[in-house]
Amino acid sequence: MTASQDSKPQPEPRSAYRAFRTITTRWMDNDAYGHVNNVVYYSWFDTAVNAHLIENGALDIRHGETIGLVVETQCNYFAPVQFPQTVEAGLRVARIGRSSVRYEVGLFVQGEAMTAAKGHFVHVYVDRQQRRPTGLSPQLKTVLEALQ
């Protein structure tokens, strides 16, 4: 096996993720080829991460002094998803920096054991007004550490 074959992304099981969010596909998510368009997966990543942070009191999107800006994103696709399937987004944190976090998200068709797609994105947390990187708050760190 060559090095490039060794590093080929592979589907992962549910046990690789720490928290889950159910997402319903919509009619408009399907593209001309009869499956969910690739850009929709990125919105699911954003939904899974931000909903988790909001629900756990680590992100105030309207009044918080700190906001997360996406600076990197990537996705690998293993199996098609289509409307009207339900998606279960698995979430974990791979790295916590001073002002940044790498989130990893696995997307599962409801009831399936392995990811249909998986990817990541990196948030850099910045001051809402200045748009300059700022340290992660203690509350955010606590929520993030639970996802490691």
C-alpha positions, -999 to 999 in steps of 0.1 A, spaced: 0 0 0 14 35 -9 15 64 14 -14 81 -5 -36 50 0 -28 50 37 -40 86 42 -72 82 22 -101 95 44 -123 67 56 -158 67 71 -160 66 109 -184 50 135 -207 70 158 -184 61 187 -158 86 173 -181 115 182 -191 131 216 -224 148 209 -251 145 183 -277 168 166 -306 156 144 -310 176 112 -339 172 88 -332 174 51 -353 197 30 -367 193 -6 -344 222 -17 -313 204 -4 -314 179 -33 -296 189 -65 -302 180 -101 -284 146 -95 -310 135 -69 -288 139 -38 -280 166 -13 -257 192 -28 -222 195 -13 -227 230 -1 -255 219 22 -231 198 42 -212 229 53 -243 245 66 -250 213 86 -215 216 101 -222 252 111 -256 243 125 -243 214 146 -214 234 161 -232 267 168 -264 251 181 -243 231 206 -225 261 218 -256 282 221 -275 255 240 -246 250 264 -243 288 272 -210 292 254 -221 315 226 -244 345 226 -249 353 190 -267 386 196 -250 402 226 -218 383 232 -185 403 230 -168 374 212 -178 357 179 -163 328 160 -152 333 124 -146 303 102 -111 304 87 -108 269 73 -132 241 63 -131 207 46 -154 178 39 -150 142 26 -180 124 12 -185 86 14 -222 79 7 -251 100 -7 -277 117 14 -310 127 -1 -344 142 8 -364 130 28 -337 114 49 -328 126 84 -291 134 92 -275 129 126 -245 152 130 -218 139 153 -195 165 169 -161 165 185 -132 189 192 -98 180 178 -78 210 190 -82 239 213 -59 268 209 -56 302 226 -82 318 203 -91 290 179 -108 256 178 -109 228 153 -143 211 153 -148 178 135 -183 168 124 -195 134 111 -227 132 92 -247 100 95 -279 90 77 -303 82 106 -297 47 118 -265 41 98 -234 30 117 -208 49 96 -204 85 84 -219 94 50 -195 124 52 -171 139 76 -152 171 78 -139 199 100 -139 236 104 -117 260 124 -132 289 143 -110 318 153 -127 337 182 -125 374 178 -137 406 196 -171 414 180 -161 451 175 -124 450 167 -124 417 148 -91 408 165 -84 374 180 -93 370 216 -87 343 242 -114 317 247 -138 323 276 -138 299 306 -174 289 297 -164 282 261 -133 262 272 -155 240 295 -180 232 267 -151 225 242 -132 203 266 -163 181 270 -162 175 232 -126 163 232 
